[in-house]
Amino acid sequence: MDTPRILRLILLFGTLLACGSLTLFFTNKSRSLPLDSLVAATTYLGPKSPTVGNPQLVRVEVLVKDAPEAGGLQVTRVSFNGDNIPLKPRDIYGHRGGASFQVPPGTYKLKWTVNKDRFAWPRTISHEEEVTISPRDLWIQVSIEGENASIR
């Protein structure tokens, strides 16, 4: 084969490749997702219907973490409505444990004890919080982090 014929074949092959690429680009562009579906949004991950079995019961989830600061408060004991929640050793994120309960609507006591620095007095501090559960609630999450508690 002589050189001009090879150059013509390379040019023809390059043109076909470019046309095919442009066709694929524009056909996929029309099928792309709208911008609204690419934006992150908060979503509700809890239950959307009452507890199976007894519709009057509400699920309560208790999550326990130590304080996030290094050398901060450590949770030593947690009880919900008189039931103790078993705690594990702290992991690298400070998680100590959790528990789930199914209770009827009403008011319940959440008690927890934190351990301060061994040199500070008092060494342990007891906290108590009232958790009010409405009949409209399907699910409640109680998060204890050191000496703070949040009820959602």
C-alpha positions as CSV (number, residue, x, y, z in Angstrom):
1,M,0.0,0.0,0.0
2,D,1.2,3.4,-0.7
3,T,1.2,6.3,1.8
4,P,-1.7,8.4,0.4
5,R,-4.0,5.4,0.5
6,I,-3.1,4.7,4.2
7,L,-3.6,8.3,5.1
8,R,-7.1,8.3,3.4
9,L,-8.1,5.2,5.4
10,I,-6.9,6.7,8.7
11,L,-8.8,9.9,7.9
12,L,-12.0,8.0,7.0
13,F,-11.7,5.9,10.2
14,G,-11.2,9.0,12.4
15,T,-14.2,10.7,10.8
16,L,-16.4,7.7,11.4
17,L,-15.2,7.5,15.0
18,A,-15.8,11.2,15.7
19,C,-19.4,11.0,14.2
20,G,-20.2,7.9,16.3
21,S,-18.9,9.6,19.4
22,L,-20.9,12.8,18.8
23,T,-24.1,10.7,18.2
24,L,-23.6,8.8,21.4
25,F,-22.9,12.0,23.3
26,F,-26.1,13.8,22.2
27,T,-28.4,10.8,22.5
28,N,-27.2,10.2,26.2
29,K,-27.5,13.9,26.9
30,S,-31.2,13.8,26.3
31,R,-31.6,10.8,28.7
32,S,-29.7,12.4,31.6
33,L,-31.3,12.9,35.0
34,P,-32.9,16.3,35.8
35,L,-30.9,18.5,38.2
36,D,-33.5,18.1,40.9
37,S,-32.8,14.4,41.3
38,L,-29.1,15.1,41.7
39,V,-29.5,17.3,44.8
40,A,-29.2,15.7,48.2
41,A,-32.2,16.0,50.5
42,T,-33.0,14.8,54.0
43,T,-35.3,11.8,54.1
44,Y,-37.4,10.3,56.9
45,L,-36.1,6.8,57.6
46,G,-38.5,5.8,60.4
47,P,-41.7,3.7,60.2
48,K,-44.6,4.9,58.2
49,S,-47.2,2.7,59.9
50,P,-48.0,1.7,63.5
51,T,-46.1,-1.2,65.1
52,V,-47.2,-4.6,63.9
53,G,-49.4,-6.5,66.3
54,N,-50.6,-3.7,68.6
55,P,-51.4,-0.4,67.0
56,Q,-51.4,1.4,70.4
57,L,-47.7,0.8,71.0
58,V,-45.0,3.2,70.0
59,R,-41.4,2.2,69.3
60,V,-38.8,4.0,71.4
61,E,-35.1,3.7,70.3
62,V,-32.4,4.7,72.8
63,L,-28.9,5.4,71.4
64,V,-26.0,5.9,73.9
65,K,-22.7,7.6,73.1
66,D,-19.9,9.0,75.2
67,A,-19.0,12.7,74.9
68,P,-17.2,13.4,71.7
69,E,-14.3,15.3,73.3
70,A,-11.1,13.4,74.1
71,G,-11.2,12.6,77.8
72,G,-14.8,13.8,78.0
73,L,-17.7,12.4,80.0
74,Q,-18.3,8.6,79.9
75,V,-21.8,7.2,80.2
76,T,-21.7,4.4,82.9
77,R,-25.4,3.6,83.3
78,V,-28.7,4.2,81.4
79,S,-32.2,3.2,82.2
80,F,-35.5,3.8,80.5
81,N,-38.7,3.3,82.5
82,G,-36.7,1.3,85.1
83,D,-35.2,-1.1,82.5
84,N,-31.4,-1.0,82.4
85,I,-29.8,-0.7,79.0
86,P,-26.6,-2.8,78.7
87,L,-23.5,-0.8,77.7
88,K,-20.6,-2.1,75.7
89,P,-17.0,-0.7,75.8
90,R,-16.6,2.5,73.8
91,D,-15.8,2.1,70.1
92,I,-13.7,4.6,68.1
93,Y,-16.8,6.8,67.5
94,G,-17.9,6.8,71.1
95,H,-20.9,4.5,70.7
96,R,-21.7,2.6,73.8
97,G,-24.9,0.8,72.9
98,G,-28.6,1.1,72.4
99,A,-32.0,-0.5,73.0
100,S,-35.5,-0.5,71.6
101,F,-38.7,-0.6,73.5
102,Q,-42.4,-0.8,72.5
103,V,-44.5,1.2,75.0
104,P,-48.0,2.7,75.1
105,P,-48.3,6.5,75.0
106,G,-47.5,8.3,78.2
107,T,-44.6,9.8,80.2
108,Y,-41.5,7.8,81.0
109,K,-38.3,8.5,82.9
110,L,-34.9,8.3,81.2
111,K,-32.0,8.2,83.7
112,W,-28.3,8.1,83.0
113,T,-25.1,8.5,84.9
114,V,-21.9,9.9,83.5
115,N,-18.4,9.5,84.9
116,K,-16.3,12.7,84.9
117,D,-12.5,13.0,85.2
118,R,-11.1,11.0,88.1
119,F,-9.6,14.1,89.6
120,A,-12.8,16.3,89.4
121,W,-15.4,16.1,92.1
122,P,-18.1,14.8,92.0
123,R,-16.9,12.0,89.9
124,T,-20.3,10.8,88.7
125,I,-23.3,13.0,87.7
126,S,-26.8,11.6,87.4
127,H,-29.2,13.0,84.8
128,E,-32.9,12.5,84.5
129,E,-35.2,13.4,81.6
130,E,-38.9,12.9,81.0
131,V,-39.9,11.4,77.7
132,T,-43.5,12.2,76.7
133,I,-44.9,9.9,74.0
134,S,-48.0,11.1,72.2
135,P,-50.6,8.7,70.8
136,R,-49.9,10.2,67.3
137,D,-46.2,9.2,67.5
138,L,-45.2,6.1,65.5
139,W,-41.5,6.1,66.5
140,I,-39.3,8.1,68.9
141,Q,-35.5,8.2,69.0
142,V,-33.7,9.2,72.1
143,S,-30.0,10.0,71.7
144,I,-27.7,10.4,74.8
145,E,-24.3,11.9,74.1
146,G,-22.4,12.5,77.3
147,E,-24.6,14.7,79.5
148,N,-26.9,15.8,76.6
149,A,-30.0,14.0,75.6
150,S,-32.1,14.8,72.5
151,I,-35.6,13.4,71.8
152,R,-36.8,13.2,68.3
